[in-house]
């Protein structure tokens, strides 16, 4: 049985190829999030919905927020008005509760 090479034995190109493959696998296995607010659209692929919401949080919300979260062929859509959207982006407890209550249909 052949042992897997150590990090020192791998070439720089092989290391980059493995990292790239790992990132692509994570993106394929996770969620696709589309957020529409303030007349802008943001899209990202992630495995952690809560962390993606923190990363995409706007500095100021002026309009309602439309969230579309896809996992494979299943989709969850939510329309949040300004007060609830502010809670979603600023309050960790509310964000975790929101993520747990997502139903993919």
PyMOL commands that place a pseudoatom at each C-alpha (Angstrom):
pseudoatom trace, name=CA, resn=UNK, resi=1, chain=A, elem=C, hetatm=0, pos=[0.000, 0.000, 0.000]
pseudoatom trace, name=CA, resn=UNK, resi=2, chain=A, elem=C, hetatm=0, pos=[1.371, 3.391, -1.002]
pseudoatom trace, name=CA, resn=UNK, resi=3, chain=A, elem=C, hetatm=0, pos=[1.405, 6.208, 1.543]
pseudoatom trace, name=CA, resn=UNK, resi=4, chain=A, elem=C, hetatm=0, pos=[-0.008, 9.624, 0.729]
pseudoatom trace, name=CA, resn=UNK, resi=5, chain=A, elem=C, hetatm=0, pos=[2.744, 12.207, 0.178]
pseudoatom trace, name=CA, resn=UNK, resi=6, chain=A, elem=C, hetatm=0, pos=[3.419, 14.729, 2.908]
pseudoatom trace, name=CA, resn=UNK, resi=7, chain=A, elem=C, hetatm=0, pos=[3.090, 18.482, 2.420]
pseudoatom trace, name=CA, resn=UNK, resi=8, chain=A, elem=C, hetatm=0, pos=[6.878, 18.794, 1.985]
pseudoatom trace, name=CA, resn=UNK, resi=9, chain=A, elem=C, hetatm=0, pos=[6.900, 16.210, -0.794]
pseudoatom trace, name=CA, resn=UNK, resi=10, chain=A, elem=C, hetatm=0, pos=[4.165, 17.886, -2.820]
pseudoatom trace, name=CA, resn=UNK, resi=11, chain=A, elem=C, hetatm=0, pos=[5.039, 20.464, -5.420]
pseudoatom trace, name=CA, resn=UNK, resi=12, chain=A, elem=C, hetatm=0, pos=[3.564, 23.959, -5.188]
pseudoatom trace, name=CA, resn=UNK, resi=13, chain=A, elem=C, hetatm=0, pos=[1.299, 23.255, -8.179]
pseudoatom trace, name=CA, resn=UNK, resi=14, chain=A, elem=C, hetatm=0, pos=[-0.073, 20.104, -6.559]
pseudoatom trace, name=CA, resn=UNK, resi=15, chain=A, elem=C, hetatm=0, pos=[-0.819, 21.970, -3.333]
pseudoatom trace, name=CA, resn=UNK, resi=16, chain=A, elem=C, hetatm=0, pos=[-2.704, 24.690, -5.234]
pseudoatom trace, name=CA, resn=UNK, resi=17, chain=A, elem=C, hetatm=0, pos=[-4.604, 22.075, -7.250]
pseudoatom trace, name=CA, resn=UNK, resi=18, chain=A, elem=C, hetatm=0, pos=[-5.701, 20.292, -4.064]
pseudoatom trace, name=CA, resn=UNK, resi=19, chain=A, elem=C, hetatm=0, pos=[-6.842, 23.561, -2.449]
pseudoatom trace, name=CA, resn=UNK, resi=20, chain=A, elem=C, hetatm=0, pos=[-8.761, 24.540, -5.577]
pseudoatom trace, name=CA, resn=UNK, resi=21, chain=A, elem=C, hetatm=0, pos=[-10.437, 21.121, -5.765]
pseudoatom trace, name=CA, resn=UNK, resi=22, chain=A, elem=C, hetatm=0, pos=[-11.388, 21.350, -2.079]
pseudoatom trace, name=CA, resn=UNK, resi=23, chain=A, elem=C, hetatm=0, pos=[-12.927, 24.797, -2.539]
pseudoatom trace, name=CA, resn=UNK, resi=24, chain=A, elem=C, hetatm=0, pos=[-14.906, 23.623, -5.564]
pseudoatom trace, name=CA, resn=UNK, resi=25, chain=A, elem=C, hetatm=0, pos=[-16.180, 20.578, -3.671]
pseudoatom trace, name=CA, resn=UNK, resi=26, chain=A, elem=C, hetatm=0, pos=[-17.275, 22.760, -0.759]
pseudoatom trace, name=CA, resn=UNK, resi=27, chain=A, elem=C, hetatm=0, pos=[-19.083, 25.127, -3.111]
pseudoatom trace, name=CA, resn=UNK, resi=28, chain=A, elem=C, hetatm=0, pos=[-20.852, 22.240, -4.868]
pseudoatom trace, name=CA, resn=UNK, resi=29, chain=A, elem=C, hetatm=0, pos=[-21.942, 20.592, -1.638]
pseudoatom trace, name=CA, resn=UNK, resi=30, chain=A, elem=C, hetatm=0, pos=[-23.268, 23.759, 0.002]
pseudoatom trace, name=CA, resn=UNK, resi=31, chain=A, elem=C, hetatm=0, pos=[-25.892, 26.414, -0.480]
pseudoatom trace, name=CA, resn=UNK, resi=32, chain=A, elem=C, hetatm=0, pos=[-26.329, 29.152, -3.064]
pseudoatom trace, name=CA, resn=UNK, resi=33, chain=A, elem=C, hetatm=0, pos=[-27.578, 32.374, -1.488]
pseudoatom trace, name=CA, resn=UNK, resi=34, chain=A, elem=C, hetatm=0, pos=[-29.058, 35.287, -3.423]
pseudoatom trace, name=CA, resn=UNK, resi=35, chain=A, elem=C, hetatm=0, pos=[-29.890, 38.456, -1.509]
pseudoatom trace, name=CA, resn=UNK, resi=36, chain=A, elem=C, hetatm=0, pos=[-31.760, 41.385, -3.065]
pseudoatom trace, name=CA, resn=UNK, resi=37, chain=A, elem=C, hetatm=0, pos=[-31.873, 44.703, -1.180]
pseudoatom trace, name=CA, resn=UNK, resi=38, chain=A, elem=C, hetatm=0, pos=[-31.323, 48.429, -1.793]
pseudoatom trace, name=CA, resn=UNK, resi=39, chain=A, elem=C, hetatm=0, pos=[-31.712, 47.831, -5.544]
pseudoatom trace, name=CA, resn=UNK, resi=40, chain=A, elem=C, hetatm=0, pos=[-28.699, 45.485, -5.548]
pseudoatom trace, name=CA, resn=UNK, resi=41, chain=A, elem=C, hetatm=0, pos=[-28.301, 41.726, -5.945]
pseudoatom trace, name=CA, resn=UNK, resi=42, chain=A, elem=C, hetatm=0, pos=[-25.609, 39.678, -4.168]
pseudoatom trace, name=CA, resn=UNK, resi=43, chain=A, elem=C, hetatm=0, pos=[-24.940, 35.989, -4.779]
pseudoatom trace, name=CA, resn=UNK, resi=44, chain=A, elem=C, hetatm=0, pos=[-22.565, 33.590, -3.050]
pseudoatom trace, name=CA, resn=UNK, resi=45, chain=A, elem=C, hetatm=0, pos=[-21.985, 29.861, -2.562]
pseudoatom trace, name=CA, resn=UNK, resi=46, chain=A, elem=C, hetatm=0, pos=[-21.289, 28.638, 0.942]
pseudoatom trace, name=CA, resn=UNK, resi=47, chain=A, elem=C, hetatm=0, pos=[-21.626, 25.766, 3.381]
pseudoatom trace, name=CA, resn=UNK, resi=48, chain=A, elem=C, hetatm=0, pos=[-22.506, 28.033, 6.325]
pseudoatom trace, name=CA, resn=UNK, resi=49, chain=A, elem=C, hetatm=0, pos=[-25.587, 30.196, 5.758]
pseudoatom trace, name=CA, resn=UNK, resi=50, chain=A, elem=C, hetatm=0, pos=[-25.212, 32.204, 8.979]
pseudoatom trace, name=CA, resn=UNK, resi=51, chain=A, elem=C, hetatm=0, pos=[-21.614, 33.184, 8.212]
pseudoatom trace, name=CA, resn=UNK, resi=52, chain=A, elem=C, hetatm=0, pos=[-22.549, 34.153, 4.651]
pseudoatom trace, name=CA, resn=UNK, resi=53, chain=A, elem=C, hetatm=0, pos=[-25.282, 36.438, 5.993]
pseudoatom trace, name=CA, resn=UNK, resi=54, chain=A, elem=C, hetatm=0, pos=[-22.737, 38.113, 8.285]
pseudoatom trace, name=CA, resn=UNK, resi=55, chain=A, elem=C, hetatm=0, pos=[-20.324, 38.588, 5.366]
pseudoatom trace, name=CA, resn=UNK, resi=56, chain=A, elem=C, hetatm=0, pos=[-23.006, 40.021, 3.066]
pseudoatom trace, name=CA, resn=UNK, resi=57, chain=A, elem=C, hetatm=0, pos=[-24.532, 42.322, 5.679]
pseudoatom trace, name=CA, resn=UNK, resi=58, chain=A, elem=C, hetatm=0, pos=[-25.076, 45.869, 4.380]
pseudoatom trace, name=CA, resn=UNK, resi=59, chain=A, elem=C, hetatm=0, pos=[-24.097, 48.976, 6.292]
pseudoatom trace, name=CA, resn=UNK, resi=60, chain=A, elem=C, hetatm=0, pos=[-27.600, 50.400, 5.852]
pseudoatom trace, name=CA, resn=UNK, resi=61, chain=A, elem=C, hetatm=0, pos=[-30.897, 48.837, 4.808]
pseudoatom trace, name=CA, resn=UNK, resi=62, chain=A, elem=C, hetatm=0, pos=[-33.398, 51.097, 3.043]
pseudoatom trace, name=CA, resn=UNK, resi=63, chain=A, elem=C, hetatm=0, pos=[-35.698, 48.557, 1.383]
pseudoatom trace, name=CA, resn=UNK, resi=64, chain=A, elem=C, hetatm=0, pos=[-37.090, 45.127, 2.115]
pseudoatom trace, name=CA, resn=UNK, resi=65, chain=A, elem=C, hetatm=0, pos=[-34.765, 42.136, 1.742]
pseudoatom trace, name=CA, resn=UNK, resi=66, chain=A, elem=C, hetatm=0, pos=[-35.546, 39.178, -0.512]
pseudoatom trace, name=CA, resn=UNK, resi=67, chain=A, elem=C, hetatm=0, pos=[-33.528, 36.041, 0.353]
pseudoatom trace, name=CA, resn=UNK, resi=68, chain=A, elem=C, hetatm=0, pos=[-33.371, 33.033, -1.966]
pseudoatom trace, name=CA, resn=UNK, resi=69, chain=A, elem=C, hetatm=0, pos=[-31.424, 30.066, -0.620]
pseudoatom trace, name=CA, resn=UNK, resi=70, chain=A, elem=C, hetatm=0, pos=[-30.918, 26.990, -2.825]
pseudoatom trace, name=CA, resn=UNK, resi=71, chain=A, elem=C, hetatm=0, pos=[-29.556, 23.592, -1.957]
pseudoatom trace, name=CA, resn=UNK, resi=72, chain=A, elem=C, hetatm=0, pos=[-29.495, 21.395, -5.012]
pseudoatom trace, name=CA, resn=UNK, resi=73, chain=A, elem=C, hetatm=0, pos=[-32.967, 21.520, -6.544]
pseudoatom trace, name=CA, resn=UNK, resi=74, chain=A, elem=C, hetatm=0, pos=[-34.635, 22.685, -3.315]
pseudoatom trace, name=CA, resn=UNK, resi=75, chain=A, elem=C, hetatm=0, pos=[-35.309, 26.369, -2.658]
pseudoatom trace, name=CA, resn=UNK, resi=76, chain=A, elem=C, hetatm=0, pos=[-36.274, 28.479, 0.354]
pseudoatom trace, name=CA, resn=UNK, resi=77, chain=A, elem=C, hetatm=0, pos=[-37.454, 32.065, -0.174]
pseudoatom trace, name=CA, resn=UNK, resi=78, chain=A, elem=C, hetatm=0, pos=[-38.031, 34.726, 2.462]
pseudoatom trace, name=CA, resn=UNK, resi=79, chain=A, elem=C, hetatm=0, pos=[-39.165, 38.321, 2.185]
pseudoatom trace, name=CA, resn=UNK, resi=80, chain=A, elem=C, hetatm=0, pos=[-38.089, 40.416, 5.172]
pseudoatom trace, name=CA, resn=UNK, resi=81, chain=A, elem=C, hetatm=0, pos=[-39.133, 43.981, 5.812]
pseudoatom trace, name=CA, resn=UNK, resi=82, chain=A, elem=C, hetatm=0, pos=[-36.646, 46.489, 7.228]
pseudoatom trace, name=CA, resn=UNK, resi=83, chain=A, elem=C, hetatm=0, pos=[-36.987, 45.809, 11.008]
pseudoatom trace, name=CA, resn=UNK, resi=84, chain=A, elem=C, hetatm=0, pos=[-36.676, 42.015, 10.591]
pseudoatom trace, name=CA, resn=UNK, resi=85, chain=A, elem=C, hetatm=0, pos=[-33.855, 42.397, 8.067]
pseudoatom trace, name=CA, resn=UNK, resi=86, chain=A, elem=C, hetatm=0, pos=[-31.906, 44.538, 10.523]
pseudoatom trace, name=CA, resn=UNK, resi=87, chain=A, elem=C, hetatm=0, pos=[-32.351, 41.842, 13.164]
pseudoatom trace, name=CA, resn=UNK, resi=88, chain=A, elem=C, hetatm=0, pos=[-31.210, 39.165, 10.736]
pseudoatom trace, name=CA, resn=UNK, resi=89, chain=A, elem=C, hetatm=0, pos=[-27.946, 40.932, 9.912]
pseudoatom trace, name=CA, resn=UNK, resi=90, chain=A, elem=C, hetatm=0, pos=[-27.142, 42.275, 13.411]
pseudoatom trace, name=CA, resn=UNK, resi=91, chain=A, elem=C, hetatm=0, pos=[-28.513, 39.769, 15.943]
pseudoatom trace, name=CA, resn=UNK, resi=92, chain=A, elem=C, hetatm=0, pos=[-26.738, 36.384, 16.192]
pseudoatom trace, name=CA, resn=UNK, resi=93, chain=A, elem=C, hetatm=0, pos=[-29.617, 34.709, 18.040]
pseudoatom trace, name=CA, resn=UNK, resi=94, chain=A, elem=C, hetatm=0, pos=[-32.192, 35.827, 15.448]
pseudoatom trace, name=CA, resn=UNK, resi=95, chain=A, elem=C, hetatm=0, pos=[-29.864, 34.773, 12.585]
pseudoatom trace, name=CA, resn=UNK, resi=96, chain=A, elem=C, hetatm=0, pos=[-29.357, 31.272, 14.046]
pseudoatom trace, name=CA, resn=UNK, resi=97, chain=A, elem=C, hetatm=0, pos=[-33.101, 30.895, 14.596]
pseudoatom trace, name=CA, resn=UNK, resi=98, chain=A, elem=C, hetatm=0, pos=[-33.762, 32.029, 11.012]
pseudoatom trace, name=CA, resn=UNK, resi=99, chain=A, elem=C, hetatm=0, pos=[-31.328, 29.439, 9.624]
pseudoatom trace, name=CA, resn=UNK, resi=100, chain=A, elem=C, hetatm=0, pos=[-32.799, 26.608, 11.727]
pseudoatom trace, name=CA, resn=UNK, resi=101, chain=A, elem=C, hetatm=0, pos=[-36.344, 27.386, 10.563]
pseudoatom trace, name=CA, resn=UNK, resi=102, chain=A, elem=C, hetatm=0, pos=[-35.561, 27.287, 6.835]
pseudoatom trace, name=CA, resn=UNK, resi=103, chain=A, elem=C, hetatm=0, pos=[-37.724, 24.740, 5.007]
pseudoatom trace, name=CA, resn=UNK, resi=104, chain=A, elem=C, hetatm=0, pos=[-36.483, 23.669, 1.623]
pseudoatom trace, name=CA, resn=UNK, resi=105, chain=A, elem=C, hetatm=0, pos=[-39.305, 22.717, -0.745]
for i in range(1, 105): cmd.bond("trace and resi %d" % i, "trace and resi %d" % (i + 1))
show_as sticks, trace
zoom trace
